[in-house]
């Protein structure tokens, strides 16, 4: 019996950014809750940005920043915090290399930009991290817990920046070159898959009691762990290979809701 349903947001649950069939989901959510089934939206986006999409957020468990933060009914229950001394070292490297204006520091409460941040960088980051604050300087560090640092070095500086960061923190942190001009720095254990495993332990669930949906490479570990895993019809081929099933409909046609309604709710 399914007891937890986890789903990626962009290009999985949502046909397009910020949009889903709200009345349909509200009905399905009430039916799932009546059956005692938990739901877990889990995204690379900021927790607050995901939570704002759901009127019933205080009745849900929600994962943000690829699962580095998890909130249950509005309360923080997990945060993969980067050690403050390490954050300070990284921010010093960033400042020394003239990258502070193209850096975002992600905390539990807000994501932080410099007041003089590059406008194009700010616009791009606002798309994924809408709850942010301007600060005059990253140092001394603000009173927050930091779980991710995002840097967009610019053309020709990706490899150089990545090497400098690895020289300082590769043994302690995950330095991820996204392949789309940004470098993400997180705790090494951060992934949607590990967060799902952590919640399975918290709720005393087996993989066979978990259903998961995803379309991207960062969903693969989660799909491999869940006993009932679905790659979206619109997913990349390697994601489909990692899942046990593929949805009949793509995200654009509400493939997640269609599968939940047919396979879990019997509609």
N, C-alpha and C positions, 0 to 999 in steps of 0.2 A: 504493500500500500504506500502511495506517495504521501510524504509528510512535509516535504520542503521543495519548493520550486524556485530555482535561481535563474535569473536571466540578465544577460547583457542588455544595455539600453540602445545605443545608436546602431542602426541597421540590424537590430534583432527585435527588441520589443517595440521600438519606435520606427515607423516607416520613414520619418525624417526628424531632424533635430527639434526637440520640444513638442512633438505632436504624437498623439495616440488617441484611440477612441475612448474617451474618458467615461462616458456613460456605460459603455459595454464593459470596460474594465471594472468599474464600480460594482456592477452586477456580479461579475465573475469573482471579484475579490470577496464580496459578502458570501457567496456560495462556497468558496474555498475556506474561508474562516469558519463557516458553519460545520465544515468537515474536519476542522482542526488542522488544516494545512497552512503552514507558514509560507510566505513569499519573500524573496530576496532579490531586489534590483541591485546589481553590482556593476560598477562603471569605472572607467578611467577618469571620469569627471569628478569634480568636487562634490562632497557629500551634500552640501547645502543646495547645490544646483539640481541634484537628483531629487532631493526631498521636496523641493518646491514644485515638482511636477505632480505630486500625489497629495490630494486633500486628506487621504487617510494615512499620511506618513507616520503619525503617532501610534498607529497600530501595526507598523511594519518594521522589519529589520532591513537596513539599507547599508550597502558598502560603497564607499567612495575612494577615489585615487587608487584604483585597481585593488581595492580591499585593504589598503594600509590603514584605513579607518572604517570602523563598523559601528553603527548606531542601532540600538534596539528601542523602539517606542520613544524615540527622541533623546535617549541617553547614550552617551559614549560607552561602549563595552570593550573596544579593542583599538589600540593605536600603535602602529609600528614606528615608534619615534626614533629619529636619527639623533645620536648623542650630540649634545650641544657643543662640546669641544670640537667635534668633527664638522658640524655645521659652520662653526667659526673659521676653521681652517679653509674650508671650501669657499666661503665668502671672501676670504682674504685673497685666495688665488684668483677668484673672479674679478675682484677689484684691481689687482695687479696687472691683469691682462685686458683691462678695459671692456669687460663684459657685463658690468653691473646693470647697465641700461637695457640689457637683453636677457635679464634673469628674473625669475619669479620664485619666491620662497613660499612653500605651501605649509600652512599651519592647520591646526584643528579648527580654529575660529575663522580665519581668513587666509587668503593668499595675498602676498605682499609684492608690490612693485615699487620701484623708486619713483619719486615725483617727476623726475626727468627721464623716465623710461622711453625707449624708442616707440613712437606712435604705432608703427606697423606691428611691432611685437605685442604691444598692449592690445591692439584690436584682435589679433589672432588668439591671444590667451583668454581674452574676455569671452570668447565663444565657448570655452570649456570650463572656465573658472570665473563665474560672474560675481561671487562674493569676495571682493578684494578691497584692499586699502592701499593708499599711497603713503610712502614713508620717505623721510629725507635721507635716511641712510639705513643699510642693513645691519651695521655695527654701531654700537653694541647691539646684541641680539634682542629682539622683542620678547615680551612675556607671552609666549605661546609654545606649543609643542609642534615640532616640524617633522613632517613625514615624507616630503618630496621637494626636490629642487629641480627646476626646469630651466635650461639654458638654450638659447637659440644663437649660436655663435656667428652665423652668417656665412656667406659664400667663401669657401676655401679655408675655413678655420675649424671645421668639425674635428678632423683627425688630430690636429695640434692640441685643441682644447681637451679632447678626450684623453690623450696621452698624459697631459699635465695633471688632470684629475686622477687618473689611475695611479700615477706615481705616488700620490698622497693617500688615497683611500680605497684602492681596488680590493685590498684584502678584507676590508670591513664593510664595504657598501657595494650595491649593485649599480653599475654605471651602464646605462642602456642607451645606445645610439638608435634612435627610432627609425632612422632611414629617411625621415622627412624633415631633416634640418634641425632637429632638437635633440638635446641630451637630457635624459632623466636620471636623477640620482635618488635611490631608495634603499631601504634596508634590504639585505640579500634575500630574506625569506618572503618578501612581498610578492604576492601573485593572487589572482582570483582563485586559483586552485587551492592554495594553502589556506586562504580565508574560508573557503567552503569546508575544507577538512576541519578547521578550527571550530566552525559552527556545528558541524556534524557531531564533534565531540561534546560541545556544550549542550546540545539538544539530545544527545545519546541516540544518534541516527546512524544507520548503516548506509552505504552507497546506494543500495537497492531501494531505499526510501526517499531518494533524492532525484529530482528531475532538473535538468539544466539546459539552457539555450544559449547559443553564441554564434558569432560569425567571424571573429577576428583571431589573430594569432595569440593574443593575450587571453583568449578564452579556452585554449586547447587543454591546459592542465585541469581546468574546471570540468570540461567535457569528459576527459579521461577518468576523472574520479567519480562522477555521478553515474549511478546504475542505469538511469534512463536519460541519456544525453542526446540532444538534438542540435545538429548544425543547421543553420538557416539555409534555405534553398539558394539564397544569394551569397552564401559563404564561399571563401576560397577553398580550393580543392583539398589542401592539407588539413583544413579545419574539418571538412566533411569526413576525411579519413580517420580523424581522431574521435569522432562521435559514433554512437551506435546507430543513430537514425538521422534522417534528413527531413526537415519539415516539408509538407506538401506545398505550402505556400511561402513565398518570400516575405521579408519584412514589409515590403510595400503593400502587401495584401494581408497584413496582420497574422503572419504565420505562427507567432507565439500564442496569441489568443485562440486561434483556430485549433491548435494542437491541444492546449489546455482544455478547451471546451469538449473536444471529442474524446481525448484519452483519459482525462481526470474527472470531468464533470458529467460525462455521458450525455452531452447535448446533441 
